């Protein structure tokens, strides 16, 4: 499949019409410049929204981050999750670079729903933080 496009013909409006994401998510994604789903996202959304254990495998740059973040945000929204409820989701990554990438993608999506996000990265010295209390 080398050389083929990873984009599908499914627009964000189509995704919203199918009930796979909310208007707030579509607006946030549109503001970020997204217009269509990638193949991995199209396959992942229904599985993850149905609470199925899902294994995603695709090349770099194929949209895997949004493929799991959008269903995560949408499930929290559907549950009526609020910041005051505590931790709604925990994402663990093998590298700090991936953690930073996920944080950059997550922030505008979380903000669109009134959620907050926090990125903790091990192996770095924290200044100004008292971990003893």
N, C-alpha and C positions, 0 to 999 in steps of 0.2 A: 504494500500500500504506500510505498514511498512516493512522495510527490502529490498525494491526494490531500484535499482540504480536510481539516478536522472539524470544520463548521458544518452544521446541519442546516436545513431550511427552516427549522423551528425558531420563530422569533420569540422575544420575551413576552409579547402580547399573547402569543399562542400558549406559552407556558402558563400565563395567568389565567387565560380562558379555560385551560384544562384543570385548573385548581392546584397546580403544582407550586405556585408561589403567589404571594399577596401583592397588592398594588404598591405597598411601601417598598417591597423588595425590588419590584420592577423599576420603580422610580430611582432607587439607589443605584441599581445596575446601569440604568440608562444614563444617569449622571456621571458614571464612571466610564462611559463610552461603549458598553456592551450592547449588542443588538440581537445576537443569535446564540443558541446553545451549541456547545461542541458535542461530538458523539458520546464522549464519556459522561457528560452531564445528562444527556438525554436518556442514557441507560441507567444512570445512578439514581436520579431523582425519584422515580416511582418506587424503586426498591427501598431506598432509605426512608422515604416518607411512610412506607408500609411497615417500618420497623424491622425489616429483614436484615440479617447479617449479610454484609456485602463486602466483597473484595474488589477493589478498583486497581486496575493495572493499565497504565497508558504511558506514552512517552512524555518527556519533559515538555511543558508548554501546552499541554492538551486540555487544561481546564480542570484538573483533579481537585485543586483547592476549592474552587467554587462548587464542584460536584458534591462535596460533603458539607461545606459551610452553609449553602442555601437550605438544604433539608434540615440541618441543625437549627438554624434560625427559625425556619417555618414551623418546626415541631414545638419549639419553645413558645412561639407566638400562639399557636393553636391551643397550647396548654394554659394560656393565660399567665405565663411566667412574668414576674416583675423582679426588678433589681433587689427588692427587699426580701425575696425568697432565698437569696444566697447564690450559690454556684449552680448555674443551669447546665453547663457543659464543661468538660475538661478535655482538652486536646493535648496529647503528648507527642512530641516529635523527636526524631533521632539526632537532629542537628540544630544549632542555634540559627543558622541561615534559614532553614525551613520555618522555624518558629517565628522569625522576623517577617518572612513572606506571608505567612498565615495571618499574623497580626495586622499587616498593612491591608490585606484583603478584607479581614473581618471587621475592622473598625467602622467603615462607612455602613456596612450592612447592620451591624449591631446598633449603631446610632439611629438608623432609620426606624428602628422598632423601640427605641428608648432603652436599649440594653447597654451595658458597659462591657468592656473587655480588659483583661490584664495579661500581660506577657511576662512570664518569669523564665529566666534563662540561667541555667547552672554554669558554674565554672568562671563566673565573673564576680569580682569584688563589688559589693553594694556599699555605696557611701551614703551616710546620713540615715541609715535604716538600723533600728535597734531590734535585732532578732531575739533578744533575751526575754522580752516581755510578750 
